[in-house]
Amino acid sequence: MSVTISTENLQREAAGLRKTPLLQGGLKTRLKKTGATMENRYTQISKEDLEDLKEAFDKIDIDHSGYVSDFELQELFREASLHLPGYKVREIVETFIAGDTNKDEKISFNEFVSIYQELKSKEYSETFKKLLTRKVGINSFGGTSGVSCEGTQHSYSEEEKVAFARWINKALGKDPDCNHLLPINPNDESLFASVRDGIVFKLINLSQPDTIDERVINTKKLTTFTRRENIVLALNSASAIGCTVVSIDAHDLMAGKPHLVLGLLWQIIKVGLFADIEITRNEGLIALLMEGEELDHLMSLSPEELLLRWVNYHLINAGTETINNFSADIKDSRAYFHLLDQISPQDEDEFHMGIKINMAGLSEWDLERRAELMLQEAAKLDCRQFVSPRDVTSGNSKLNMAFVANLFNMHPGLHKAKFNLDGEHIEAETREEKTFRNWMNSLGVSPRVNHLYRDLCDGLVILQLLEKVKVVVNWKKVNNPPYPQLGGNMKKLENCNYAVKLSKDEAKFSLVGIGGENLNEGSRTHTLAVVWQLMRRYTVMVLSDLGSGEKVADQFILNWVNSTLKEKRKDTQISSFKDKLISTSLPVIDLIDAIAPSMVKWDMVKRGEKGVLKNDEKLNNAKYAISLARKIGARVYALPDDLVEVKPKMVMTVFACLMGHDMKRSKH
């Protein structure tokens, strides 16, 4: 979009520049030192320059408030590939804040131009100007694309934006910390601006309760740096529940990049929607077992496959046609009408009222009108979320799947299994298995791991993880799905044999008595042995300069922990990663305080009477410690219970992540 500025307006803008707080402070002083005058500097700005600057400013100002935030200045430099050291950018921001008379930490157009002029030196002007005058813009809003730092375009779905905004409004509507954000207007770009202070990512706790200790979230007197802390906490917490965040950083979210914001929100929402669509968590799903089918096969299905089977279970009971997908097969709303009729509460009692689904909408010939009538019936079940009539008739598979998942969670309508399971035991996922699974998924392995042993039995995920820890994989030797019906398992076994060979020969893992057949058969003990060594190497890679992670012994990490605590005059010391003192989390909290001073709020920390803590006090400290570690930038996958119970493997990863974070921070 081009911007027309009249001569009168240009003169007004130029006159206004002389009054900006920024120029009344540090910049004015520097001008005197160079012998330049304010008039001389501003006569250099042509009408064309101002038009270009105004156009760029409008593209950055995504909520059209007339202001941009100071952190977006750094985003601008980064997008332009300017080789400005971090301290230079901070100096510019600090100079601005110091002269910001109204202390709102927002940059007006006038202030933006003055900063541009300050940077318009021989060294930076061409690159900076190139970015500012780029016709595509940093992010294109009102359309469907933005531009990443690599220069590639990304689209985003208007339908997803509307759906997620409405979901957040419903989910966080009563949260007092979100009063300044909600309700989000689904019809403009407010959603992208709403994530900038990170508070909206309380959504993570709704998807996976207690992931974030909300005492750690900054909610008062927010600055650029406290907002960034919230975003870092959110990203590391999202990673801990299995969201892939490797391509997203704090700058992306603070800049409100649409495709990245929507991508992260969808992952977080999906984790919550799919949490109970898993047989070990919801044994009612056993009712979906088909005649002659083995329970093991049902348990191997992904949440998406189980959801489709759940819909068809109810459609079969309704005596109507089944569906094969959540796109073309649901466009006419027929399946939805019958599904709602099957799952709606029929009987009245003292706790529930019966709900009658009106099926008259099936006779409506206009499909969009029919979809609206169907959604009105879904509203009776408090389930009119995620889709609009147009999303139904267009077959938006992602949003329709979310709609159905919400229906399942609210009204599963499942009854006792038809078939006798002969006492088959369903073993729930352990905390360790869940942590490993979330770690793998956060790295973006494909296919996504839903069942630790079943989904690793073809070796593909193990091979991807080996590549993540800097082991070279020759993918020409790997068999890829779909596997043939005859001899398919042999192809999977070959992959597993190759994965074990690389693990032993290249990664130097200790895998005595473990062969490819153990992975292929889904052996719990052997699979965990391989996965743990992969996770350990990934965790400590940074400690050995992103390579040869196996060379870092536990004692090396332990020595660093104790020396750091001693150097900062902390009372806590640990003898090993099995030390019972770790159950209090005090060594972890002291270490965080040592490497990130002023981060710990000591009134939040329980010390007990005479140093003895009750179990609930230990858990309280552990939750605080884990969230603090994530907030300062350590990507911790361990859970609070791991500290309370002093699980040595997970305890080691916490200290290793803190050590790695401190090493990276020291280098920069």
RAZIQUI-V524607 format. One record per residue. N is the residue number from 0. RES is the residue in three letters. PSI is psi in whole degrees, 0 to 359 (999 if undefined). Layout:
n->N res->RES psi->PSI
n->N res->RES psi->PSI
//
This chain:
n->0 res->MET psi->125
n->1 res->SER psi->153
n->2 res->VAL psi->126
n->3 res->THR psi->126
n->4 res->ILE psi->123
n->5 res->SER psi->163
n->6 res->THR psi->320
n->7 res->GLU psi->318
n->8 res->ASN psi->321
n->9 res->LEU psi->319
n->10 res->GLN psi->321
n->11 res->ARG psi->319
n->12 res->GLU psi->314
n->13 res->ALA psi->321
n->14 res->ALA psi->321
n->15 res->GLY psi->331
n->16 res->LEU psi->328
n->17 res->ARG psi->345
n->18 res->LYS psi->3
n->19 res->THR psi->142
n->20 res->PRO psi->326
n->21 res->LEU psi->319
n->22 res->LEU psi->342
n->23 res->GLN psi->349
n->24 res->GLY psi->240
n->25 res->GLY psi->322
n->26 res->LEU psi->321
n->27 res->LYS psi->319
n->28 res->THR psi->315
n->29 res->ARG psi->327
n->30 res->LEU psi->320
n->31 res->LYS psi->319
n->32 res->LYS psi->326
n->33 res->THR psi->355
n->34 res->GLY psi->3
n->35 res->ALA psi->158
n->36 res->THR psi->160
n->37 res->MET psi->320
n->38 res->GLU psi->315
n->39 res->ASN psi->319
n->40 res->ARG psi->321
n->41 res->TYR psi->342
n->42 res->THR psi->347
n->43 res->GLN psi->344
n->44 res->ILE psi->116
n->45 res->SER psi->170
n->46 res->LYS psi->318
n->47 res->GLU psi->320
n->48 res->ASP psi->314
n->49 res->LEU psi->322
n->50 res->GLU psi->317
n->51 res->ASP psi->318
n->52 res->LEU psi->319
n->53 res->LYS psi->319
n->54 res->GLU psi->316
n->55 res->ALA psi->318
n->56 res->PHE psi->316
n->57 res->ASP psi->327
n->58 res->LYS psi->329
n->59 res->ILE psi->324
n->60 res->ASP psi->77
n->61 res->ILE psi->338
n->62 res->ASP psi->8
n->63 res->HIS psi->39
n->64 res->SER psi->348
n->65 res->GLY psi->0
n->66 res->TYR psi->155
n->67 res->VAL psi->157
n->68 res->SER psi->157
n->69 res->ASP psi->329
n->70 res->PHE psi->340
n->71 res->GLU psi->342
n->72 res->LEU psi->316
n->73 res->GLN psi->322
n->74 res->GLU psi->321
n->75 res->LEU psi->314
n->76 res->PHE psi->316
n->77 res->ARG psi->317
n->78 res->GLU psi->327
n->79 res->ALA psi->358
n->80 res->SER psi->34
n->81 res->LEU psi->134
n->82 res->HIS psi->58
n->83 res->LEU psi->124
n->84 res->PRO psi->153
n->85 res->GLY psi->323
n->86 res->TYR psi->330
n->87 res->LYS psi->317
n->88 res->VAL psi->316
n->89 res->ARG psi->324
n->90 res->GLU psi->318
n->91 res->ILE psi->314
n->92 res->VAL psi->315
n->93 res->GLU psi->323
n->94 res->THR psi->319
n->95 res->PHE psi->313
n->96 res->ILE psi->321
n->97 res->ALA psi->326
n->98 res->GLY psi->6
n->99 res->ASP psi->95
n->100 res->THR psi->326
n->101 res->ASN psi->0
n->102 res->LYS psi->31
n->103 res->ASP psi->356
n->104 res->GLU psi->29
n->105 res->LYS psi->150
n->106 res->ILE psi->123
n->107 res->SER psi->175
n->108 res->PHE psi->318
n->109 res->ASN psi->314
n->110 res->GLU psi->324
n->111 res->PHE psi->315
n->112 res->VAL psi->321
n->113 res->SER psi->323
n->114 res->ILE psi->319
n->115 res->TYR psi->314
n->116 res->GLN psi->322
n->117 res->GLU psi->325
n->118 res->LEU psi->351
n->119 res->LYS psi->69
n->120 res->SER psi->175
n->121 res->LYS psi->326
n->122 res->GLU psi->325
n->123 res->TYR psi->345
n->124 res->SER psi->315
n->125 res->GLU psi->314
n->126 res->THR psi->317
n->127 res->PHE psi->316
n->128 res->LYS psi->322
n->129 res->LYS psi->318
n->130 res->LEU psi->315
n->131 res->LEU psi->329
n->132 res->THR psi->4
n->133 res->ARG psi->127
n->134 res->LYS psi->332
n->135 res->VAL psi->323
n->136 res->GLY psi->165
n->137 res->ILE psi->313
n->138 res->ASN psi->133
n->139 res->SER psi->118
n->140 res->PHE psi->159
n->141 res->GLY psi->342
n->142 res->GLY psi->219
n->143 res->THR psi->15
n->144 res->SER psi->156
n->145 res->GLY psi->174
n->146 res->VAL psi->127
n->147 res->SER psi->176
n->148 res->CYS psi->342
n->149 res->GLU psi->353
n->150 res->GLY psi->5
n->151 res->THR psi->149
n->152 res->GLN psi->145
n->153 res->HIS psi->138
n->154 res->SER psi->161
n->155 res->TYR psi->157
n->156 res->SER psi->122
n->157 res->GLU psi->323
n->158 res->GLU psi->319
n->159 res->GLU psi->319
n->160 res->LYS psi->313
n->161 res->VAL psi->314
n->162 res->ALA psi->315
n->163 res->PHE psi->323
n->164 res->ALA psi->316
n->165 res->ARG psi->323
n->166 res->TRP psi->316
n->167 res->ILE psi->318
n->168 res->ASN psi->319
n->169 res->LYS psi->316
n->170 res->ALA psi->322
n->171 res->LEU psi->10
n->172 res->GLY psi->330
n->173 res->LYS psi->7
n->174 res->ASP psi->116
n->175 res->PRO psi->333
n->176 res->ASP psi->347
n->177 res->CYS psi->9
n->178 res->ASN psi->327
n->179 res->HIS psi->349
n->180 res->LEU psi->328
n->181 res->LEU psi->152
n->182 res->PRO psi->144
n->183 res->ILE psi->131
n->184 res->ASN psi->114
n->185 res->PRO psi->350
n->186 res->ASN psi->1
n->187 res->ASP psi->200
n->188 res->GLU psi->19
n->189 res->SER psi->327
n->190 res->LEU psi->319
n->191 res->PHE psi->327
n->192 res->ALA psi->334
n->193 res->SER psi->339
n->194 res->VAL psi->356
n->195 res->ARG psi->330
n->196 res->ASP psi->1
n->197 res->GLY psi->349
n->198 res->ILE psi->328
n->199 res->VAL psi->343
n->200 res->PHE psi->9
n->201 res->LYS psi->341
n->202 res->LEU psi->330
n->203 res->ILE psi->321
n->204 res->ASN psi->336
n->205 res->LEU psi->330
n->206 res->SER psi->323
n->207 res->GLN psi->92
n->208 res->PRO psi->143
n->209 res->ASP psi->17
n->210 res->THR psi->316
n->211 res->ILE psi->130
n->212 res->ASP psi->109
n->213 res->GLU psi->348
n->214 res->ARG psi->340
n->215 res->VAL psi->343
n->216 res->ILE psi->132
n->217 res->ASN psi->123
n->218 res->THR psi->345
n->219 res->LYS psi->146
n->220 res->LYS psi->58
n->221 res->LEU psi->139
n->222 res->THR psi->176
n->223 res->THR psi->318
n->224 res->PHE psi->324
n->225 res->THR psi->330
n->226 res->ARG psi->317
n->227 res->ARG psi->321
n->228 res->GLU psi->318
n->229 res->ASN psi->319
n->230 res->ILE psi->317
n->231 res->VAL psi->316
n->232 res->LEU psi->316
n->233 res->ALA psi->315
n->234 res->LEU psi->315
n->235 res->ASN psi->328
n->236 res->SER psi->321
n->237 res->ALA psi->319
n->238 res->SER psi->320
n->239 res->ALA psi->339
n->240 res->ILE psi->10
n->241 res->GLY psi->10
n->242 res->CYS psi->142
n->243 res->THR psi->113
n->244 res->VAL psi->14
n->245 res->VAL psi->338
n->246 res->SER psi->11
n->247 res->ILE psi->137
n->248 res->ASP psi->177
n->249 res->ALA psi->323
n->250 res->HIS psi->321
n->251 res->ASP psi->316
n->252 res->LEU psi->322
n->253 res->MET psi->335
n->254 res->ALA psi->354
n->255 res->GLY psi->39
n->256 res->LYS psi->116
n->257 res->PRO psi->310
n->258 res->HIS psi->328
n->259 res->LEU psi->321
n->260 res->VAL psi->311
n->261 res->LEU psi->321
n->262 res->GLY psi->317
n->263 res->LEU psi->316
n->264 res->LEU psi->320
n->265 res->TRP psi->318
n->266 res->GLN psi->317
n->267 res->ILE psi->314
n->268 res->ILE psi->318
n->269 res->LYS psi->320
n->270 res->VAL psi->316
n->271 res->GLY psi->317
n->272 res->LEU psi->325
n->273 res->PHE psi->358
n->274 res->ALA psi->320
n->275 res->ASP psi->4
n->276 res->ILE psi->65
n->277 res->GLU psi->130
n->278 res->ILE psi->324
n->279 res->THR psi->343
n->280 res->ARG psi->340
n->281 res->ASN psi->89
n->282 res->GLU psi->348
n->283 res->GLY psi->337
n->284 res->LEU psi->345
n->285 res->ILE psi->337
n->286 res->ALA psi->342
n->287 res->LEU psi->357
n->288 res->LEU psi->132
n->289 res->MET psi->159
n->290 res->GLU psi->129
n->291 res->GLY psi->357
n->292 res->GLU psi->141
n->293 res->GLU psi->141
n->294 res->LEU psi->325
n->295 res->ASP psi->325
n->296 res->HIS psi->318
n->297 res->LEU psi->320
n->298 res->MET psi->341
n->299 res->SER psi->350
n->300 res->LEU psi->146
n->301 res->SER psi->163
n->302 res->PRO psi->322
n->303 res->GLU psi->318
n->304 res->GLU psi->322
n->305 res->LEU psi->322
n->306 res->LEU psi->318
n->307 res->LEU psi->319
n->308 res->ARG psi->325
n->309 res->TRP psi->316
n->310 res->VAL psi->313
n->311 res->ASN psi->327
n->312 res->TYR psi->315
n->313 res->HIS psi->327
n->314 res->LEU psi->323
n->315 res->ILE psi->317
n->316 res->ASN psi->331
n->317 res->ALA psi->352
n->318 res->GLY psi->31
n->319 res->THR psi->177
n->320 res->GLU psi->145
n->321 res->THR psi->173
n->322 res->ILE psi->160
n->323 res->ASN psi->351
n->324 res->ASN psi->173
n->325 res->PHE psi->30
n->326 res->SER psi->268
n->327 res->ALA psi->325
n->328 res->ASP psi->351
n->329 res->ILE psi->3
n->330 res->LYS psi->331
n->331 res->ASP psi->2
n->332 res->SER psi->0
n->333 res->ARG psi->313
n->334 res->ALA psi->321
n->335 res->TYR psi->317
n->336 res->PHE psi->313
n->337 res->HIS psi->323
n->338 res->LEU psi->312
n->339 res->LEU psi->320
n->340 res->ASP psi->324
n->341 res->GLN psi->324
n->342 res->ILE psi->350
n->343 res->SER psi->140
n->344 res->PRO psi->125
n->345 res->GLN psi->325
n->346 res->ASP psi->143
n->347 res->GLU psi->140
n->348 res->ASP psi->189
n->349 res->GLU psi->343
n->350 res->PHE psi->333
n->351 res->HIS psi->150
n->352 res->MET psi->141
n->353 res->GLY psi->146
n->354 res->ILE psi->123
n->355 res->LYS psi->122
n->356 res->ILE psi->126
n->357 res->ASN psi->113
n->358 res->MET psi->4
n->359 res->ALA psi->335
n->360 res->GLY psi->339
n->361 res->LEU psi->339
n->362 res->SER psi->356
n->363 res->GLU psi->124
n->364 res->TRP psi->330
n->365 res->ASP psi->116
n->366 res->LEU psi->324
n->367 res->GLU psi->321
n->368 res->ARG psi->322
n->369 res->ARG psi->319
n->370 res->ALA psi->321
n->371 res->GLU psi->318
n->372 res->LEU psi->323
n->373 res->MET psi->317
n->374 res->LEU psi->331
n->375 res->GLN psi->325
n->376 res->GLU psi->322
n->377 res->ALA psi->327
n->378 res->ALA psi->331
n->379 res->LYS psi->333
n->380 res->LEU psi->8
n->381 res->ASP psi->39
n->382 res->CYS psi->27
n->383 res->ARG psi->72
n->384 res->GLN psi->152
n->385 res->PHE psi->326
n->386 res->VAL psi->148
n->387 res->SER psi->167
n->388 res->PRO psi->321
n->389 res->ARG psi->324
n->390 res->ASP psi->326
n->391 res->VAL psi->309
n->392 res->THR psi->337
n->393 res->SER psi->350
n->394 res->GLY psi->41
n->395 res->ASN psi->102
n->396 res->SER psi->321
n->397 res->LYS psi->311
n->398 res->LEU psi->326
n->399 res->ASN psi->325
n->400 res->MET psi->321
n->401 res->ALA psi->319
n->402 res->PHE psi->314
n->403 res->VAL psi->320
n->404 res->ALA psi->320
n->405 res->ASN psi->321
n->406 res->LEU psi->315
n->407 res->PHE psi->314
n->408 res->ASN psi->326
n->409 res->MET psi->322
n->410 res->HIS psi->74
n->411 res->PRO psi->324
n->412 res->GLY psi->33
n->413 res->LEU psi->143
n->414 res->HIS psi->180
n->415 res->LYS psi->143
n->416 res->ALA psi->143
n->417 res->LYS psi->334
n->418 res->PHE psi->145
n->419 res->ASN psi->124
n->420 res->LEU psi->2
n->421 res->ASP psi->44
n->422 res->GLY psi->21
n->423 res->GLU psi->135
n->424 res->HIS psi->131
n->425 res->ILE psi->114
n->426 res->GLU psi->123
n->427 res->ALA psi->153
n->428 res->GLU psi->133
n->429 res->THR psi->165
n->430 res->ARG psi->320
n->431 res->GLU psi->315
n->432 res->GLU psi->319
n->433 res->LYS psi->318
n->434 res->THR psi->314
n->435 res->PHE psi->316
n->436 res->ARG psi->315
n->437 res->ASN psi->321
n->438 res->TRP psi->312
n->439 res->MET psi->312
n->440 res->ASN psi->326
n->441 res->SER psi->338
n->442 res->LEU psi->356
n->443 res->GLY psi->29
n->444 res->VAL psi->152
n->445 res->SER psi->129
n->446 res->PRO psi->162
n->447 res->ARG psi->141
n->448 res->VAL psi->115
n->449 res->ASN psi->325
n->450 res->HIS psi->116
n->451 res->LEU psi->315
n->452 res->TYR psi->317
n->453 res->ARG psi->323
n->454 res->ASP psi->355
n->455 res->LEU psi->0
n->456 res->CYS psi->353
n->457 res->ASP psi->3
n->458 res->GLY psi->348
n->459 res->LEU psi->316
n->460 res->VAL psi->319
n->461 res->ILE psi->318
n->462 res->LEU psi->321
n->463 res->GLN psi->320
n->464 res->LEU psi->323
n->465 res->LEU psi->319
n->466 res->GLU psi->325
n->467 res->LYS psi->332
n->468 res->VAL psi->28
n->469 res->LYS psi->30
n->470 res->VAL psi->130
n->471 res->VAL psi->124
n->472 res->VAL psi->127
n->473 res->ASN psi->98
n->474 res->TRP psi->349
n->475 res->LYS psi->339
n->476 res->LYS psi->356
n->477 res->VAL psi->136
n->478 res->ASN psi->128
n->479 res->ASN psi->149
n->480 res->PRO psi->161
n->481 res->PRO psi->139
n->482 res->TYR psi->144
n->483 res->PRO psi->151
n->484 res->GLN psi->322
n->485 res->LEU psi->117
n->486 res->GLY psi->7
n->487 res->GLY psi->321
n->488 res->ASN psi->330
n->489 res->MET psi->322
n->490 res->LYS psi->318
n->491 res->LYS psi->319
n->492 res->LEU psi->321
n->493 res->GLU psi->318
n->494 res->ASN psi->316
n->495 res->CYS psi->319
n->496 res->ASN psi->319
n->497 res->TYR psi->320
n->498 res->ALA psi->317
n->499 res->VAL psi->320
n->500 res->LYS psi->313
n->501 res->LEU psi->322
n->502 res->SER psi->322
n->503 res->LYS psi->310
n->504 res->ASP psi->320
n->505 res->GLU psi->314
n->506 res->ALA psi->345
n->507 res->LYS psi->35
n->508 res->PHE psi->151
n->509 res->SER psi->104
n->510 res->LEU psi->53
n->511 res->VAL psi->126
n->512 res->GLY psi->12
n->513 res->ILE psi->127
n->514 res->GLY psi->173
n->515 res->GLY psi->328
n->516 res->GLU psi->331
n->517 res->ASN psi->319
n->518 res->LEU psi->318
n->519 res->ASN psi->325
n->520 res->GLU psi->356
n->521 res->GLY psi->32
n->522 res->SER psi->121
n->523 res->ARG psi->307
n->524 res->THR psi->313
n->525 res->HIS psi->321
n->526 res->THR psi->316
n->527 res->LEU psi->324
n->528 res->ALA psi->318
n->529 res->VAL psi->314
n->530 res->VAL psi->319
n->531 res->TRP psi->317
n->532 res->GLN psi->328
n->533 res->LEU psi->314
n->534 res->MET psi->321
n->535 res->ARG psi->314
n->536 res->ARG psi->320
n->537 res->TYR psi->319
n->538 res->THR psi->321
n->539 res->VAL psi->2
n->540 res->MET psi->316
n->541 res->VAL psi->335
n->542 res->LEU psi->338
n->543 res->SER psi->38
n->544 res->ASP psi->50
n->545 res->LEU psi->42
n->546 res->GLY psi->160
n->547 res->SER psi->45
n->548 res->GLY psi->336
n->549 res->GLU psi->345
n->550 res->LYS psi->345
n->551 res->VAL psi->110
n->552 res->ALA psi->157
n->553 res->ASP psi->323
n->554 res->GLN psi->326
n->555 res->PHE psi->315
n->556 res->ILE psi->316
n->557 res->LEU psi->317
n->558 res->ASN psi->320
n->559 res->TRP psi->317
n->560 res->VAL psi->307
n->561 res->ASN psi->321
n->562 res->SER psi->322
n->563 res->THR psi->317
n->564 res->LEU psi->318
n->565 res->LYS psi->318
n->566 res->GLU psi->325
n->567 res->LYS psi->13
n->568 res->ARG psi->42
n->569 res->LYS psi->146
n->570 res->ASP psi->334
n->571 res->THR psi->139
n->572 res->GLN psi->149
n->573 res->ILE psi->143
n->574 res->SER psi->334
n->575 res->SER psi->179
n->576 res->PHE psi->6
n->577 res->LYS psi->1
n->578 res->ASP psi->129
n->579 res->LYS psi->338
n->580 res->LEU psi->333
n->581 res->ILE psi->334
n->582 res->SER psi->339
n->583 res->THR psi->346
n->584 res->SER psi->2
n->585 res->LEU psi->320
n->586 res->PRO psi->324
n->587 res->VAL psi->315
n->588 res->ILE psi->318
n->589 res->ASP psi->320
n->590 res->LEU psi->319
n->591 res->ILE psi->319
n->592 res->ASP psi->327
n->593 res->ALA psi->322
n->594 res->ILE psi->345
n->595 res->ALA psi->74
n->596 res->PRO psi->146
n->597 res->SER psi->1
n->598 res->MET psi->326
n->599 res->VAL psi->131
n->600 res->LYS psi->103
n->601 res->TRP psi->339
n->602 res->ASP psi->348
n->603 res->MET psi->346
n->604 res->VAL psi->129
n->605 res->LYS psi->132
n->606 res->ARG psi->350
n->607 res->GLY psi->171
n->608 res->GLU psi->123
n->609 res->LYS psi->34
n->610 res->GLY psi->4
n->611 res->VAL psi->122
n->612 res->LEU psi->143
n->613 res->LYS psi->165
n->614 res->ASN psi->319
n->615 res->ASP psi->330
n->616 res->GLU psi->322
n->617 res->LYS psi->315
n->618 res->LEU psi->321
n->619 res->ASN psi->314
n->620 res->ASN psi->320
n->621 res->ALA psi->317
n->622 res->LYS psi->318
n->623 res->TYR psi->316
n->624 res->ALA psi->314
n->625 res->ILE psi->315
n->626 res->SER psi->324
n->627 res->LEU psi->316
n->628 res->ALA psi->317
n->629 res->ARG psi->325
n->630 res->LYS psi->325
n->631 res->ILE psi->354
n->632 res->GLY psi->4
n->633 res->ALA psi->124
n->634 res->ARG psi->86
n->635 res->VAL psi->128
n->636 res->TYR psi->342
n->637 res->ALA psi->159
n->638 res->LEU psi->158
n->639 res->PRO psi->320
n->640 res->ASP psi->331
n->641 res->ASP psi->325
n->642 res->LEU psi->314
n->643 res->VAL psi->318
n->644 res->GLU psi->359
n->645 res->VAL psi->62
n->646 res->LYS psi->106
n->647 res->PRO psi->318
n->648 res->LYS psi->311
n->649 res->MET psi->324
n->650 res->VAL psi->316
n->651 res->MET psi->318
n->652 res->THR psi->325
n->653 res->VAL psi->310
n->654 res->PHE psi->323
n->655 res->ALA psi->319
n->656 res->CYS psi->320
n->657 res->LEU psi->320
n->658 res->MET psi->315
n->659 res->GLY psi->317
n->660 res->HIS psi->317
n->661 res->ASP psi->321
n->662 res->MET psi->316
n->663 res->LYS psi->319
n->664 res->ARG psi->319
n->665 res->SER psi->324
n->666 res->LYS psi->326
n->667 res->HIS psi->999
//
